[in-house]
Amino acid sequence: MERDQEIARLNRLLFEDAREGSRLAVISGAVTSGKTALLHTVADTAGGRGVRVLPAVASASEQKFPYAVLEQLYQGMPAHLQRSRPRPGLEALRNPHGPIEAELPLLQDFHRTLDELTGDAPVLIAIDDVQFADLPSLRCLAYGIRRCRSEALSVVVSRGSLTGPAATALDELLHEPKVCHVRLAPLTVTGVSTLLDQELGTEEAGRHAAAYHEMTGGNLLLLRGLLDDRFSRLTRGPLDPAPGTDAPVAGELFRQAALSCVYRGGPAHRRVAHGVALLGDATSVPLLSRLIEVEERLVRQSVGLLTEVGILHGGRFRSDAVRAVLQDDLELHELGPLHLRAARLLYEEGADPIDVARHLLSHEAPGPVEEWISQALCDAAVHAIAADRRELAMNCLQMADRYSTDEREALQLQATMVQAMWPFNPLSQMRRLQALAGPAGSGLLPAPQTIPVVIGLLGLGRMGEAAAALEQVNRAADEHPGTDLDTALRAIRLVLSSTYPDHPELRPFLDQEECDGPWDIGPLSPGQSPESPQLTAFRALRTVLSRGVDERAVRAAERVLETVRLSDRTMLTVHAALQTLVYADRHATATSWCDRLIEETSERGAKALLAYFCVLRAQIALRVGRLRDTVRYAERALEELPARGWGVTVGMPLGMLINAHTAMGNHDAAAELLARPVPEEMYRNRFGLHYLYARARHQLATGRQHAALTDFRACGEKMAAWGLDSPATLTWRLGAAETWLTLGGQERAARLAEEQLELAGESSSRTRGAALRVLAATRPLNERIALLQQAVGVLQASGGWYEMARALADLAEAHKQLGDLDTSRLMTRRALRLADSCGAEELSRSLQRTPARSALSEATRTGEDTAAFSELSDAESRVAALAASGYTNREIAAKLYITISTVEQHLTRVYRKINISQRRELPASLDFDVAYTA
C-alpha cells in the first residue's frame, strides 16, 4: 500500500542512516489520517531490533498539568532510573508559579538520563499527538535532544493540524534543520482500491473504489467505518451476498467514525463542524463565524481540517449521512437558537428565501416575535410556489400566519394559501375562501391577492361577492393604469364575457370588444408591444366561442401553449388556450397538449388541475365520437375532484358523461346523473349550457320530445343573449331540428338545419357534416342520397366518427328504401364498424337488426353458384371480404400489409371470377364476412 513506502523511509532514517547527533522524525497529517498507526508501527519495529522505546501520549485534557508527558517518558525507563530521579510533575504542582530557572536541574537531569540510556542501547522516544504536550515537557525535550550527541537516540512524534498554547516551543523543537517530516495524505483512489481488494477480495469491490473514495476522501477511519457497516449488513443478510452489496452504504459505524473525526479536533473544531452542518456548507466563513461566534481565523482553520480529513469537499459534506449525524449531535437546547440566528443572518445577507425558511421552520424555541420573520416566510412561500414545492409553501404560510400581528398581512397570507392549495385540493380551501369574501369586497385585501379570490368566488357561484371584490380591483387598476393589475382585470373581463355573462352584478365588468385587435402570432410591427399570454389566451377563447373558428385565434392559442409553462399563476391561461383548440375542433393538437398536461398534473399531484384537463380530454373525445373515452375521462375528472369541488362549473363533467351515455344507449346511467342535485347558478354560465344540451339529448333519446325541445331552445336563447351563439360552442339547432323531425315538423327542422349549415360555412367541419345529415332527413328520398354522401365525406375529413356512423346508417336506410339492398348492406357494415369502434352500442344494435341482403348474397348462402367462389384464392377472399365490409382500398392495404395496387389487382380478379362489375355488388353475407375478417 501507499503507507509501506513511508514506513520504510522512517526505518532507514531512525535505525540505519549513520549521522552525527540524534535523529528526529515528525509524522503529520489530518485527524484520523493514520499518524498513530504509523507511529506504533515504527515503535514496534524499533522494539524488534532491540531498541528501548520510551512512549508517551499527549492529551488536550492533560495539557495544563506540568511535565505530564515527561512523567510518561520516565515510566518507560529502567526501575533504578525511576527511583533515583526526582518527580518533576509533583514538584511543579507544589510550586506552579516558580521561576523558569528553577527547572534547570530537571532539564540537566533529563539530559544526563538520556546520555546514560543511550550508552547502554539505542533509544527511541515516541510521542503521539505532540501538539497537545504541556510546555514544561516540551522545554525538557528540546533541551535534552539538542545536547544529546549520541547516534543511539531517535525521536519520532506525531503531530496534528491543531496546536495548543505551547505552539512556539513545539515549533522550536520540530523545525530543526535535520528533522525529517513525513506528511500523511489521504488515500488516493488507487490506494482505496488496494485496500478494498485486500479487505473484500472480490473483483466487484474494485469497481466501487471511486465511490468509496468519494464518500470518505481517502480517510482511513471513514473507510473502515464503511467496511464495518458492510460486514455488519452481510452478517445479518443471506450467505451469498447479492450483486451490488460491495457498493458503499453509510451505516451507524460510518457515522460514528465521522463523529470521531470531528471530536478529535477539540471543542472549537466540533463547534465549527456543527455550524457547517446547520448551514449546509462552509462557503461563507464570515457567516459561519458569526453564527457560532468563533473567530474567523479558527473557523477557516477548522474548515481546512474538515476538508483535509475527508468530511468536506468544496465546502460541502461529502456524505449527507455525516451532515445528518452532526445535526443530531447538537443539543436540543442550542439547536433552536442556532437555527433562528442562522435564519436572521441569512435574511440580512439577502440569501435564498427558501434557505432562510428552512431554518425558521426548524426553530421551535419560544421567544419574542421578530418583525422580519413573517416577511421572510412570505418570501419563501412565493419562491416555493414557483418551484412547485407545495408542502414547503404551506408550512411557511402557516408559520407566517402564527407570527403575523397585522390584520392586512394575515389576510394576504390567507389569500396566498388559497391560491397555493386550490390546484391541489379546492375542498380544503373553500371555508378559507368564503372567509376572504368580505375583506376582499371591502378593500382590506390588496388587489393582487383579491384576483384569485374573485376567480374562486365565481366558481362557487357567489356572484354578488365576486362583483364587490372586482370593484375594488377596478379602483386599484384605475389608480395604476398600464400595470400588471390592469392586464389582469382585462383578462377577468374576458373570463366573465365568455363564461359568466348572465349576472346583473357582473354586467358592468363584461367586455364584448376584447376579441378585436391585433393578434400576437408573428413578428411585431415597429413600435408594437407584445400582448400578455394571459390576454391572448382569453381573447382567443372568446373569439372562437362568439364567432366560430378563427385561424388567427387558433394560432395565437397554440403560441401560448408553446411558450407558457403551467404553474399556479398560469393555469387559467393554459386552460383557456387549450379550450380554444378544443372548441375549434383541432382534435389532434388539443389531444397531444391535453395528454401532456394530464401527465404533468398527475405527477405533481395537482388533483384539481388534473380534473380540469380530464374534462377537456372528455370533451375532445365526445366531439370526435369516442364515447368510451368520454366516459373514462369524465369519470376520472369527478374522481379526482368530487362534484362539490366543481361548484357551478360541475355542468361540464356531468354534461360530458350524460351526453356520452345517451349516445351509447345507457339511458339509465344518464338518468341517474341527471337526478343528482346541481347548483341553480350552474345554468347561468357556459358550463351549464353543456349540461342543458346533454339533458335535451337524453330527453330526445327517451321519447320526451317536448321537454327536449324546451331545453334546446333554452340553450339557443342563452347563447344568443350571451354572444356565444357560434357552431364551435354547441349545435343546439341540430338537436332542435332532430326533435322536430320526430314530431313531424319537417319545415321547421329544415329551417334550423339550414341555419346551422350557413353558420358552419364551407369548411369541412364536424358541424357542417352533422348539419348535412339532419338536412338530408328533411328532403325527399331522391335528394337524400347526395346530401348524405356529402355528409359522409365531410365527416370523414373532419374526424367526426360518431356522426359519420349515423350518416352511414341513414345512407344505408335510404338505399334500402330505393331497393338498392347491396349498397344498403355495404353502408350498414361500414356504419356498424364505426359504431362499434365509437362505443355507440344502441346504434350498433339497431344496425345489426337490419336484414338487408342482395340476391347474390342469398344465393351464396343457399349454396347456389358456389363454384365461382371456390375459384377465389385465400388472398382474394380476404380482400373481397374486407371490401364487402366497407373498408377502403387504403384501409385494406394497411390491414393486410400489402400495397394499394395489390388490393386493386385482387379486386379486379374477384369481380371477373364471380361475374360482377363494381364494388357495391360484392355479397355482404354475414357468414362470408365473419369467415374472412375474423
N, C-alpha and C positions, 0 to 999 in steps of 0.2 A: 504493500500500500504506500500512499504518499508519505506517511509518517516514518516509515522504515529508514528513509534517507536521513531524516533529522536525527533519529536515534544513533545511527552510525556516525554522523558528524560530531555529536556531543561526546560519544565514547572516545573518538580519536582525540578530541580536544582535551578532555579531562584525564584520560588514562594512558594515552600513547605518545602524544607530542611532547618532546623534551624541550622545555622552555625554562628560562630563569624566572623565579618567583612563582607566586600562587596563580592558579588558573580560575577564572570566573566566567560563568555562562548564565545568561538570562533568557528564560523561556517566557515569551509574552504572547498575548492574544486575547480575544474577547472572552467573555464569560462562557464556560462550558465548551471552549474550543479544544480541550484535551490537554491543557497545560499540566494539570495534576497527574494525569495518567502518564504523560511523558516523564515528569519528574520522578514518579515512582519507578518507572522502567529503568531510568538511569541509576537510581539508588539501588535497585535490585541487582543490576549489572555490576555495580561497584562492590556490593556485598559478596557477590560471587567471585570476585577477583581478590578477596582478602582485604578490601578497603574498609576502614572503620567509618561508618556513616553516622553523622550527628543530625537527626531530623528535627524539624520544628514546623509548626503550622501557625501562621499569624491569623488573628481574627479581629474583626472590627469591634466585637464586644469586649476584647481584652486590650484594646489599643491605649486605653487610659491608664493601664497598670504598668509602671516602670519595670523594665527588664523581663517582661513576660516571655519574650522569645528567647532571651539569653538563658533563662531558667530551663527552658526545654532543651537547649543545646547541652547544658551541664548534665541533664538527666541521661543523656546518651553516652557520657564519658565513663571510664572505669570507676569503680566504687571508691578507691583510695583518693582519686581526684575530687570526687563529690564531697567526701568527708573533710578534706583538708582545705577546701576553698570556702570563702565567705558566701553567704546567700544575698546577692545584690538586690534582689527584689524586696526582701524583707527589710534590709537596711534603708532602702529608698522610701518604703512606706512609712518607716519610723520618722524620717526626716524628708518629706516630699518637697520642701521648699529650700533645701540646702543648696549651696553654690555648686556650679558645674565642676569646679576644681576638686570638690570632694569625691568625685567619681574617678579621679585619676588612678588611685590604687586598683580600682576594679578594672579599668582599661588595661593597665600593665599586667595584672594578674591573668586576664583573659589571653593576652599576648603570650605570656610565658606558658600557659596551659597548651596553647596551640603548638608552640615550639616543642614542648615535651611530647605531645601526642604524635606529631609528625616525625619525631625522631625514632619512634618505635615502629610505625607503619603508616601507609598513606591514609589520609583523612579526607572525607567528603562531607561538607556542610550542605544540607539540602533543606531549603526553606520554601514552603508553599504559601502563596498569597502574600508576598513580602510587602505589598503596598499597604497592608494593614499592620505592619510591625510598629511597635512603640519606639519613640525617639531614642531613649537611652540605649536600647538594644542595638539600634542602627549605628549609634556612635561607637559602641564597643566592637561591632563587626567591622566597621570601617577602619578603626584603629588597629585591630588585630590582623586583618587581611593585608593592610599596606605594609606592616612591619614584618610579617612572616615571609621570609625569602625562600622557604622550602618548596621544592617542586612537588613534595608529597601532599601539599594542601590544595584541594579543589573545592570550589563553591559553585553550586547551581541553585538558582532561585526561580520561582515562577511569579510572574507579575501581571496583574490585571490592568484594565484600562483606567480604572478609577484610582485615585490616590488620596491618602488621608492627610492629617496635619503634618506628618513627617516627610512631606514631599521633597523638601530641599535636601535633607540628609540622605534620602533614598537616591535622589539623582546623583549626589556626590559619590555614593557607593557604586552605583551601577553604570556610571559613564566613565570608567577608567579606560585608558587607551587600549588595554589588552583584553577588554571584555568582549566575549562572543555573544552576539544577540541572535536568538532563534525566534522568529515570528511565525506562529502557527496560524495559518489561514484556514478557513472552512474548506471542506472537501469540494473538489470540482465534480462535475457530472461523471467524469471517468472514475474518480475516487469513490463516488457513491455507487457506481455500477460494480466496482470491485467488491465493495462491502456487501452489497446485495447478493452477489454471486457466492460469496463466502457464507453468508448467513442463510440464504434461501436455497442456493444450489440448483436453481431452475433457470432454464433459458427464458422463461416468461418474465422473470424478475428483472433481467437486464433491460427489457423493453420499457420498464417503468422508471428507470433511473432518473430520467429528466423530470418526471412528475414528483418523485421523492425529493429531488434537489430543489424543485420549485417551491415545495411546501416548507422546506427546512433551511434553505440557503447553504446546505452542506454542514449544518451544525450536528455534531456527533450525538449530543444528548437528545435533540429533537428526533434525529434519525432512529436512535434507539427506542424512543417512545413510540414511533410509528411501527417499528418492527415488533415491539412487545404487544402493541394493540393487535397486530395481525396474528401473532401466535395465540393471543387470548381468544380471538374470534374462531380460529381453527380448532382449538381445543373444545369449544362449545358446539362446533359445527360438525359436518359429516367427515368421515375418514378421508375421502377423496375430495379435495377442495375443487370447487367449480372454477372454470376459466374466469380470469379477471380478479381472483382473490389476492393476487400479488400487487394490485394497484393500491396506492396509499390511501388510507381512510383514517381520519383523525378520530381517536377514541380518548378514553379517560386518561390513559397513561401518557399520551402525547400532550394532552392539555396540562397535566401535572408537570411534565418536563418543561413546558413553556413557562409555567409559573415559577419553576425552579430557576430558569434562566433570568427571570426578572428579579426575583427575590435576592439572588446572589449579588446583585449590584448595590444593594443597600436601600434605605427608606426613600431617599430623594429620587433615586433611579426608579423605584417602584411607583412613586407618585407620578413621575413623567409618563410611565407606561400606562397607568390608569387614565391619565389625561388624554393620551393619544387614543386609547380605546373609546373614551367618551366622545371625542370629536370625530373619530373615524379615520383621521390621518394626521400627519405631523408636518404638513406642507407649510404651515404658518407658525414658526417658532414664537414670534411675539404674542400671537393669540394664545398659544398653548401656555406660555409663561404667565400671562395674565390670568388664565383660567385656574391653574394650580398654584399660583403665587410662588413660583420658584424662579430664581434668577435666570435670565436668558442664556448666559454662558453655560450654566449647568444643564439647562434644558437641551441646548444644542449638543452638549457632550453626551447626554443620555440617549438622544435620538441617534447619534452616530453609533453608539454602542449597541442599541437595539437593531440597527441596520447591520452592523458587523456580526452580531450574534445570530442573525437569520430570522429575527422576529418581524422586522420591517423590510420593505423593499420599495424604493422610490417614495418613501414617506407613508406607505400604506402597509397594512398587515398582509403577510404572505398567505395566511390562513384565517378564514372567518372564525374558525374554532378558537384560535388564540385570542382574537378580539372578544369573543363571547365569554371566555373564561376569565379574562381580565375585568370585564364589566361585572360579572357575577362576583368577582373577588372584592369589589368595592363594598364598603359598609353601607347598610341601608340609610343610616342617619346622615351620611355625607353625600349620598347619591342624588337626592332631590335638590339640595342647594347647588351642587355642581352642574346639574342639568339646567337649572334656572340661570346660573351665571354664564354658562355656555350659550344659552339662547340670547341673553342680553348682549353679550359680546358680539355674537354673530349678527344680531339685528343692527347693532351700532355700526358694524363694518359693511352693512349692505349685502350680506350673504344671501344665498338662495333661500327664499321664504320657507320652502319645504324643509330645509336643514334646520332652520330656526324652530319650526313647528315640531319637528321630531324631538327636540329637547324639551319643549314646553309640554308636549303630551306625556313625556316621561316624568315630568315634575309633579310629584304628588304631595310634597311637604307643604303644610299650611303656612301662610304668610300674608303680608299685606298685598292687596291688588295693585299692580303697577299698570299705569295707563297704556303703555306701549304693547302690552301682551295681547289685548283684544285686536288691535290693528295688525299685529304680526300674524295672528292666527287667521284673520280675514284674508290677508295677502296670500298666505299659504293655501287657503281653501281655493282661491281663484286659480292658482297655479296647479293645484291638484285636479281640479275640474278639467282644466285644459289638457292635462296629461292623462285624463280618464282614470284617475285614482280615486274612485268614488268614496270608498270607505274612509280613506285619509281625509278627504274633504269634509265629510260629515263629522268626523271626530274633531276636526279643527273648528268647525262652525259651532258645534255643541259646546265645546270648551270656551270658545269666544263668547257665546251667549251667557255662560255662567259668570264670566269675568266682566261682562258689559254692565255699565251703570247708567247709560244714556238710553232713553226710550227710542229715539230715532235709530240709533245704532242697533238696538235689539231688533227693531222691525226689519232693518236691512238684512240682518243675519237670518231672520225667519224667511224672508223672501228668497235669499240665496239658497237656503236649504231646500225650499220648494223647487227651485229651478234645477238644483243639482240632482234631486232624487226623483223628479217627475218622470224622466225617461225610463226609470227602473221600476218604480212602484208607485203609481199615482194614488192608489188607495191609501197608502200610508201618509200621504201629504194633504189629503182633502180637508181634514179638520184645520190644519195649519193654514191652508189656502183660504178657507172661509173666514178664519180669524183675521186675515190680512185685508179682506174686502173693505171694511170700514176705514182703516188707516189709509189705504190706497185712494179711496174716494174723497177723503178729507185733506189730502195733501201731506200727510205725515210721512209718507214713503217717498223717497226720491224717484224721479221719473224713470231712470234706467231700470230700477227694481220693480217699478209699477207695471211695466210692459209684460213681463212673464205672468204677473198676477192677472192682468186683463185677459190674456190668452187662456189661462186656466179657468177663469170665471165664465168665459164664453163657452168652453167645453162643458161646464156644469149647468149651463142654461140660465145663469144668474145675470141676465142682460142689463137690468137696471143698475146693478152694482158695477158691472163692467163699463157701462156708459159713464158713470160718475168718475171712475178711475181714469177713463180715457180723457175726460175733460181736463183733469189735472195734467196729463201728459201733453195735451194740446196747448195748455197755457205755458208749460215749460218750453215747448217747441217754439211758440211764438216769441218767447223771450230770448231764445238762442237759435235763430234761423240758420239754416245751412249746416247744421251739425249732424252727428250720427243719430241724434234723437229725432230730428226732422225726417231723416230717411226711414227710421223705424216706424214713425207714425204713418208715413205714406204707405208703408208695407201693410200696416194694420188696416188701413182704409181698403186696400185691395182684398185683404182676407175677408173683411166684412162684406164687400160687394160680391165676392164670388162664393161665399159660404154662409154668411149670416145676414142676408139682406132684408129680412121680414120682421124688423122690430122698430117701432116708433122711436124708442130711446136711442137707438144706434143710427137712425137715419141721417142725422147731421154729419156723421163721420163717413158716410158712404161716398165713394169716388168712382163715378162711372166713366171718367175720361182717362184713367190711368193706363188703359190698354193702348192708347195712342202714343206716338213719339218714336224717336229713333231706337232701333234695336242694336244692342252692343254685341254683334255677331261677326264682326270683321274688323279690319284696321280702322282706327279712329280718324275722323276728319281733323284738320288743323284746328286747334283750339277747343276740340270736343273732349269733355271729361268722361271717363268710363263710368257707367252706371253700376251701382252696387249689385252683386249677385242676388241679394235678397229681393230688391225691387224687380230685377229682371225675371226671376222665377215666378213671383206672384203676378206680374203683368202678363207673362206668357200664359199662365193658367187662366187668368180672367179672359184673355183674348180667345182662347180655344173654346171655353165654356160659352161665351156670348156670341161668337161669330163663326164657330166651326174651325176646322183645321186650317191653320195659317202656318205656312212653311217657315216664315221668319221666326214666329214664336217657337216652333218646334226646334229650330236650330239654336235659338237662344237657350232653351231649356237644356238641350244636350250640352251646350258650352258650360252651363252652370254645374251640371253633374260631373263634367270633366275637370273642373277647376276648384270646386269646393269640397273640402273634406268634412265628413259627417262628424258633428260634435253637438253638445247641448245647445250651443248658440246658433248652429246652422241647420238643426234638424228640420225645422219648418221650411227652410229654404230648399233643402234637398227633397223633402217630401212634395213640395209644390212643383218642383221641376219634374219629378218623376210622374206626378199626377198628370201633368201636361202631356207627356208622352203616352200615357195610358188612354186618356180621353181622345187623343189624336190618332189612336189605333196604330201606333208604332210598336207593334207587339214584340218583335224580335229584340229591338233595342231596350224596350221597357223591361222585358223579361230578364235580359242579361244584367241590367243595373239592379233590378229588384232582387234577383238571386244573390248577387254580390252583397247587397246591403242586409239581406236576411242573414247571411252567414256572418257578416261583421257584427251585427247587433246581437246575434245568438252567442258569439264568442265573448262579447262584452257583458252579457247578462242583462242587457237593456230590454226588459220584457215589454215595456210599453212601445218602444220604437219597433221592436220585432213584430209586435201585433199590428202596428200601423202598416208595415211593409208587407206582412202576410195578407192583409186585406187588399192591398193593391195587387198583389200576386193573384188573389182570388178574382179580382175584377178583370185582370188580363185574361185569365182562364175562361171566365164567363163570356167575355166579348169574342174570343176565338172559338168558343163552343166546347171547351174541355171541361165537362161538367163535374167529373170526378175530382179533378184538380181544384175546381172551385170549392167544392165541399171540403176537401182536405185542408186547403189554406185558410178558409174562413173559420173552420172549426179550430184550427190551431190558433188563430188570432183570438178567439174567445177563450181558449185555454190559457194563453199567455196573459191576457188581460180580461178578467171577468166583465160581464155586461155593465155592472155598476161603475167600473173604472172608465168605461167609454163615455158616460154621461149622455149628452144629447147627440153625440155622433154615433151611437150604437146602431142607428139605422143602416150604416154601411155594412158591417159584418152580417147583420141579420138579413139585410136585403140580398146580399150575395147568396147566402145559404137558401133562403126561400126561393129565389129565382132558380137556382140550380136544382133543388129538389122538385120543383114544379116541372121543369123541363125533363127531368129524369122520370117523372111519373110517381115520385114518392110524395103523394099528396098528404098523407097522414103526418109525415115529418114536417112538411111545410106548414100544415095547420097547427101543429104543436108549437112551432116557432112563432107563429102569428098570435098564439094565445098568451105569449109571455108579455108582461106589462112593460110598456116603454114610456119615457117621459113625454108629456104633451108638447114640450118645447121642441122635440125632435122634428115635428112636422114643419117647423119654420126655418129649417136650414137645408142646405144642398144634400146632406147625407140622408135626411128624411125623405127626399124625393126618391132615392133608390129603394127605400123601404116601401113607400107608397106604390111605386111602379111594380115591385115584386108582389105586393099584395093583390094588385089588379091582375097580374098574370095568373096568380093562383086562383082567383075567383073566376076568371075566364075558363081556366082548365077544368074547374069543378062545376061548371054549369050555372054560375051566378053572374050572368051577363050584365044585368043592370048595375049590380054593385061594382063590377069590373069597369064598366063604362064611367061610373061616377069617379072612381079613383084615377082612371086615365085622364079624364077631363080636369080633375084637380091638379094632377101633375102639370098638364099643359098650362093651366091658368097661373099656377105659381111660377113656372119657368118664364112665362111671358112677362109677368109682373116684376120678376127679379132680373130680367135682362139676360137670362141664361138659356133661352129657347133656341138651341142650336142642335144639329144632328149629333154632335160629339157628346152632348150631355145624356139625353135619354130619347129614345124613339117612341114617345107616347102616342103619336099619331098612328103609327103602325099597330100598336096594341088596341087603340080605339077602333081602327079600321077592321081588324080581325073580329072584334066584338060585334060590330055592326053586321059583318058577314054572317055570323051565327044567328043574328036577329033578322036577317033578310034585308038589311039596308044596304043594297049594292051601291046605290048612288053615293050615299054618304061615305061608304068605305072607299070608293074610288076617289072621291074628292080628297080625303085625308091622305091616301097613298100618293096621289099626285103632288100634294103639298110637300110631303116628305121627300119625294123624288126631286122636286125642284130645289129644296133646301140642300139636298145631298150634292147637287151639281153633277158634272160629267165624270168625276174621278171614279176609279174602280175601288169603291169603298164598301165595307160590310153593310153600311146603312143603305146605300144605293141598291145593292143586291137584294136585301130584305124587302125594300120598297117595291122592286120589280116583281118579286114573288107575290106580295099581297095584291099589287095592282093586277097581276095576271088572274087572280081569283075573281076579279070583278068583270072580266072580259068574256066574250063568247068563246066557245071551245076552239074555234078555228083561229083565234088570235092568241089564245093562251100559250100554245106551244112555243111560239117565237119569244114571248116575254120570259117564259120560264127558262128557255135555253140561254137567253141573255143573262138572266139572274144567276144561273149556274156558273157561267163564265166569269162574271164579276166577283162572285163569292169565292170561286176557286183562286182568283188572282189576289183577293184581299185577305184570304185566310179565315173566312167565317164558316167554320166546318159544320156547326150545328144548323145554321141557316141553310147551308148548302144541302145537307141531308134532307131538310124539309122541302127545299126546292126540287130536289130529285124525286122525292116521294110524290109531290104534286105533279111533276112531269110524267112519272110512271102512271099516275091515275088518269092524266089527260090522254096519254097514248092508249090506255086501256079503253077509255070511252070512245076513242076513234076507231077501235078494233085492231090496233097495231099491238098485238099481245107480245110479240117477240121483243120489240123495243121497250114495252112496258116492263117486261121481265128484266131486261138489262138495266133499266133505270132503277128498278126495285132493288136489284142486287147491289148496285152502287150506293143507293141510299141506305140499305141495310148495313153495308160495310162501314159507312161513315157514322151512322147512328150508334153502332156497336163501339166504335173507337171513341166516340164522344161521351158515351155513358148514357145516351138518351134511350133508356130502357123501354119506355112507353111507346116511343116512335118505332123502336126495333120490333116490339111485339106486334104492332099494327101492320108493319111491313111483312112480317113472317106469315100473317094470315092471308096475304094477297095470293089468290090462286091462279095468277096469270101464267099460262104455258102456251107455247106455239104448237101447231100441228106436228111439225117435225120433232119437237121435243117429246110429245106424246107417243109418236111412232117409235122413237128411240126407246122409250120406257117399256113399250109393249113388245119389243123385240123385232120390229119391222126395220128393214134396211140396215141391219147390224153389220152387214158385210162391209159397208162403206167405212164405218167407224173402226172396224178391225184392221183396216189398212193404215191407220194413223200410227206413227212411231210414238215412243214414250215422250220424246221431246215435243213433238207436235201436239200430243194430247195435253201435256201440261200447259203449253202456250194457249191452246184453244180453251181450256177450262178457265184460265185466268182472264182471257179476253171476254168470255161469256159472262164472267162475274163482274165485268165493268172496269177492269184495270186498263189503263192506257198502255201503249207500247213502251213508253219510257218506264212506267212502273213495273211492267212485266220483265223488262230487261234487268232492272235493278233487283227484282225479287229472285230471278233465276240466274243472275250473274252472267248474262250474255249481252251481246250488243243489240242495239235497236234494229240494225239491219238484219240480224239473225231472226229477231222476232217477226219482222215483216216477211222474210222468206218462209218461215214456218207457217204463218197465217195464209200466205198465198197457196201453199201446198194443201193446207187443210180445206180451204174454200173449194179447190179443184176436186179433192177426194170425196167430199160429202155433198158436192154439187150445189153450193150456194155462191152468191156473188158479193155479199157485203157482211160486215161485222155484226150488224144487228140481227141477222138471220141465224147466228150461232145458237144452238139449243141451250136453253137456260135451265135444264133439268136439275133439280136439287141433288139427285144421286150422282149425276155427272160432275157437278161442281165439287161435291164432297170428295169424290174419288180422286180428283186430281189436284185439289188445293189443300188437303189435309197436311 
